[in-house]
Amino acid sequence: MEDRKRGSQLWEEWGEGVWRRRRLSRSPSQPAVPAPGTMFRAGRPSHTVLRLPLLQSLLLLLLLQAVGRGLGRASPAGSPLEDVVIERYHIPRACPREVQMGDFVRYHYNGTFEDGKKFDSSYDRHTLVAIVVGVGRLITGMDRGLMGMCVNERRRLIVPPHLGYGSIGVAGLIPPDATLYFDVVLLDVWNKADTVQVSTLLRPPHCPRMVQDSDFVRYHYNGTLLDGTAFDTSYSRGGTYDTYVGSGWLIKGMDQGLLGMCPGERRKIVIPPFLAYGEKGYGTVIPPQASLVFHVLLIDVHNPKDTVQLETLELPPGCVRRAVAGDFMRYHYNGSLMDGTLFDSSYSRNRTYNTYVGQGYVVPGMDQGLQGSCMGERRRITIPPHLAYGENGTGDKIPGSAVLIFDVHIIDFHNPADPVEIKTLSRPPETCNETAKLGDFVRYHYNCSLLDGTKLFSSHDYGAPQEATLGAHKVIEGLDTGLQGMCVGERRQLVVPPHLAHGESGARGVPGSAVLLFEVELVSREDGLPTGYLFVWHEDPPANLFEDMDLNKDGEVPPEEFSTFIKAQVSEGKGRLLPGQDPEKTIGDMFQNQDRNQDGNITAEELKLKSDEDQERVHEEL
């Protein structure tokens, strides 16, 4: 920056109450006028009021501004101006700060005489004036004319000679007693006492974490000078700006301005030059001594020391088991970045995500975050990038160094070693001497659902109990097991893991790897028959079985006589048919088994008990 001693060839000294001015010797290469844009103070007549108190100066300034608006470009001839005339012909709507004595300012100007002839211009030099106001580095008229000015304000100043270059002027440039006209636009103002100014434009309702020193942040920004001139933006590069805070990677003002910021928050950060790029500026886009304005949107923040963060959103009552490593889990999730951007969702695919927990099938942070959860629980899992997809990210939806947030709903989980879980809900009041066992024919009602409450099947929808022979592989293995040991009238709750239900593939209406929840009530039970038997005697069969069966004593038993005989044995309690089957079909199958030559009649030679057949078969094998 230029100052009076360096930039001007005029100097002043006070001696015995009068101003004396003398020209310094200079080399031919040195300019004979003040350095560009500085308008250094020259001498002034002794009758000029000097160093007005600040309050008086401000009152006089306001009065002269009003006068100036009426004068326009009128010549001061006829009634010499006593002070600067100020015309504020463009005042910005927002003026967060006005120029005060001691402020550092940057501005452009055109300087002309009353006839419009230009004598100086910062625009022609393509260089802004950057200087401290009110400390004698400018001509008095410019010092006064800049007071109270706002950034982007435009003023027309009429500076009388005694506040400009006086009766001497500047040789070859400004004649003696010249009234000077300046068109000025203020572009920047700051003070050495300034700090970083932070304005919160938008703060999200949920703030899980605020920026601290040593954190790694990802943010978008638009960078402008104080007058609004844009110099850089992250949005044009299609990616966030990623860096550490408080580690020397950023200018000091940005380090300070990001502290305490929440993901999703928008801030306006105003940084004075000495906390930005200072006297040197940066390249061609940030001039020296420039205040910087950043509009920042924080995308996410984490620390390399962070671990997985868990937040329980909903915990169902009665959690008797929590997931551990090795369990197989089905869950739904919404995955988003810290600013709320959704990158994936199982709901959009209308199916759960199914995986083993703690086995390395998912990112380490998810492996950790799922353990300890309950069936039906909803939890939020926040995963730092070093436990997710790291510095490189993945695909086009998860950028590098991204913190991931998963809102998870645990549908169910099981372990391949899990048995059926059986819980008795109610038992009949009377003593139960006989319970269901393998081979028994049972009738039962049931409701079947997933563990999240999704209804799958119910026997009540068919208006009749379900029938099954236990151990006959007619129902899923877990249900077969869960029905055993029940008393008639007993109610149970069964939790059946998928390897004892419909497995990884599922079934019609049943998702793959689904844990099933049954509520069953045993309606009735009948003792079953040994494997391979369709009819058994409760006591020894008749000694002359064929004769008793041959009702008309013609030496042959047709289907009608056979059916009549068997039904009579059942009705008299002497024997019983295989339960759970159509009696007519069972009796027909029995007749076909005895009619060896398939001629439609059974003879005495053809009729044999199954026990005798089994004995003969063993005999033949021996």
Summary of the structure (lengths in Angstrom):
residues: 622
radius of gyration: 49.1
end to end distance: 118.4
largest distance: 165.0
contacts: 1805
relative contact order: 0.06
helix: 19%
strand: 31%
